[in-house]
Amino acid sequence: MKRVAVITGAASGIGRGMAERFAAEGMSLVLADIEEEPLGKLETELNRKGATILSVKTDVSKSEEVEYLAERTYDTFGSVHILCNNAGVVCSRPIWEHTIEDWEWVLGVNLWGVIHGIRSFVPRMLAQETKCHIVNTASILGMVRGPGEGIYKVTKHGVVVLSETLADELAQKGAEIQVHVLCPGWVRTGILDSDRNRPNQEQNPHEVSIGGVRNVNTEMEAGISPEEVADHVYNAMQSGTFYVFTHPEQKALIQNRLENIII
Ligand SMILES: NC(=O)c1ccc[n+]([C@@H]2O[C@H](COP(=O)([O-])OP(=O)(O)OC[C@H]3O[C@@H](n4cnc5c(N)ncnc54)[C@H](O)[C@@H]3O)[C@@H](O)[C@H]2O)c1
């Protein structure tokens, strides 16, 4: 039986990298994204390579849309072997200057998106009684502190602890679901252009300037490719690794934070 992978935020960047890698591994794919056109293009491309694809336009911040995604997935394939809760956006200014709309948008996609994924898919995955994986995309910023990307960091720290709790509770239950939390450093993707998917843009006229004085474009250009991230994810599933880092040298930043906590 072919394995089935569901990926949110599949139309671009890391999600797309995972879709291409999983298709190359012979899996059937459920591609979910808020952006319909690139989603359709990816479906056509992967179909041409012989992959079986279901694509479902989904806004992960809406529980009913993620539930619909799960219903369509199970109606079509009957089971899921890999769930990647990956969709994400970023928006940055001093944390006290963020609007309610900033908070609602970023929390909605990055944190509620993962929560909805877990609520809609985990009960169905448990009922399957087959080995499967959940990969939640956090970030190295879900592990460290510092100025900039305030809401983003709140959501990514949330995704890390959500994943830890999920993994521990599933293990306690003896479930066959392995959880992984992906914590990438810079990856060359469309994330700096997140505003393209922001709802009610006319009500949120502020410029996005991530990290104040840092040149984030240069930092991103020095990042790794989505294909490399997909390799890390695939290898982590093979080896049963929970914390998935793409830039192991950044563990020093985590150590520094923890040492400051326990000093
Ligand atoms: N690029 C990096 O350096 C980096 C580093 C660490 C973590 N991440 C995380 O990786 C994940 C993927 O981001 P990326 O870097 O590939 O960016 P990207 O912009 O290339 O891809 C994100 C995808 O999410 C989709 N999306 C946005 N809002 C959505 C919504 N409401 N519902 C469904 N889909 C939606 C976008 O259309 C896009 O296809 C995010 O969670 C991001 O926070 C990225």
The ligand as an ORCA input file, in Angstrom:
! r2SCAN-3c Opt
* xyz 0 1
  N      12.162     30.067      5.607
  C      12.763     30.006      6.785
  O      13.897     30.502      6.970
  C      12.081     29.306      7.928
  C      12.840     29.058      9.096
  C      12.224     28.417     10.155
  C      10.905     28.005     10.047
  N      10.200     28.253      8.918
  C       8.805     27.791      8.866
  O       8.620     26.965      7.726
  C       7.234     26.927      7.394
  C       7.071     27.085      5.903
  O       7.447     28.412      5.538
  P       8.384     28.737      4.289
  O       9.622     29.322      4.826
  O       8.454     27.580      3.384
  O       7.578     29.961      3.644
  P       6.735     30.079      2.280
  O       6.070     31.398      2.337
  O       7.596     29.775      1.109
  O       5.670     28.916      2.447
  C       4.607     29.010      3.363
  C       3.348     28.437      2.724
  O       2.265     28.578      3.667
  C       1.124     29.025      2.948
  N       0.178     29.686      3.846
  C       0.234     30.937      4.373
  N      -0.863     31.180      5.103
  C      -1.626     30.065      5.047
  C      -2.868     29.700      5.612
  N      -3.590     30.555      6.367
  N      -3.353     28.461      5.361
  C      -2.659     27.603      4.568
  N      -1.496     27.899      4.007
  C      -0.976     29.110      4.232
  C       1.689     29.954      1.890
  O       0.779     30.160      0.815
  C       2.949     29.215      1.472
  O       2.689     28.331      0.403
  C       6.571     28.032      8.233
  O       5.914     27.448      9.335
  C       7.757     28.869      8.696
  O       7.484     29.546      9.880
  C      10.760     28.884      7.845
*
